[in-house]
Amino acid sequence: MTDARRRIVKTPIPTPFIVTREMWAWAEAEGYPLPFVHQTTEAFVAWHRERASKRSSHRVEWAGAWRNWVRRAWAPRPLNPPGGQR
């Protein structure tokens, strides 16, 4: 099968989920504190493990999903949510 015809397969989170040297280097280069990255990674893994049976929690590229999760966790939250709800 050629690369162009290869089927993209989404998989559940790997067991164990390992943060590679490249992922740690990215987090360090972005300026994320190590304790924050550890805590965020634990939350990321727990969230995806809880939903492992649901296809919506399957991913093609887990390192990218982890980077997005770290970015969103670090992003400042608005003081007043849209619609005035709390």
C-alpha positions in Angstrom: 0.0 0.0 0.0 1.4 3.4 -0.9 1.6 6.3 1.6 -1.1 8.1 -0.2 -3.5 5.2 0.3 -2.6 4.4 3.9 -5.6 4.5 6.1 -5.4 7.0 9.1 -6.3 5.2 12.3 -7.3 6.8 15.5 -6.3 5.0 18.6 -7.1 5.2 22.4 -4.4 6.8 24.6 -1.3 4.5 24.8 -0.6 2.6 28.0 1.6 3.8 29.4 1.4 7.4 28.0 5.1 8.5 27.9 6.1 12.1 27.5 9.2 11.9 25.3 12.3 14.0 25.5 11.1 16.0 22.5 7.8 16.7 24.3 9.7 17.8 27.4 12.0 20.0 25.3 9.0 21.6 23.6 7.4 22.4 27.0 10.6 23.8 28.4 11.1 25.9 25.2 7.6 27.3 25.6 8.3 28.3 29.2 5.9 26.0 31.0 6.9 25.2 34.6 7.8 21.5 35.2 5.2 21.0 38.0 2.5 22.5 35.8 3.5 20.1 32.9 3.4 17.1 35.3 0.0 18.0 36.7 -1.4 18.8 33.3 -0.2 15.5 31.9 -1.8 13.6 34.7 -5.1 15.4 34.0 -4.7 14.7 30.2 -4.1 11.0 30.8 -6.9 10.6 33.3 -9.4 12.4 31.1 -8.6 10.2 28.1 -8.5 7.0 30.1 -12.0 7.7 31.5 -13.3 8.1 27.9 -11.2 5.3 26.3 -14.3 3.4 25.2 -15.6 6.5 23.3 -14.3 7.0 19.8 -14.4 10.8 20.4 -11.4 10.3 22.7 -9.3 8.5 20.1 -6.5 10.4 18.4 -4.2 10.0 15.4 -1.3 11.9 16.9 -1.0 11.8 20.7 1.9 14.1 21.1 0.0 16.8 19.3 -3.0 16.3 21.4 -0.9 16.6 24.5 0.7 19.8 23.3 -2.8 21.3 22.6 -4.0 20.2 26.1 -0.9 21.9 27.7 -1.5 25.1 25.8 -5.2 25.3 26.7 -4.5 24.5 30.3 -2.0 27.4 30.5 -4.2 29.9 28.6 -5.7 32.6 30.9 -9.4 32.3 31.6 -11.7 35.2 31.1 -12.9 36.8 34.4 -16.5 37.2 33.1 -17.6 34.2 31.0 -19.6 35.0 27.9 -23.3 35.5 28.6 -22.7 36.6 32.2 -22.8 33.1 33.6 -20.6 31.8 36.3 
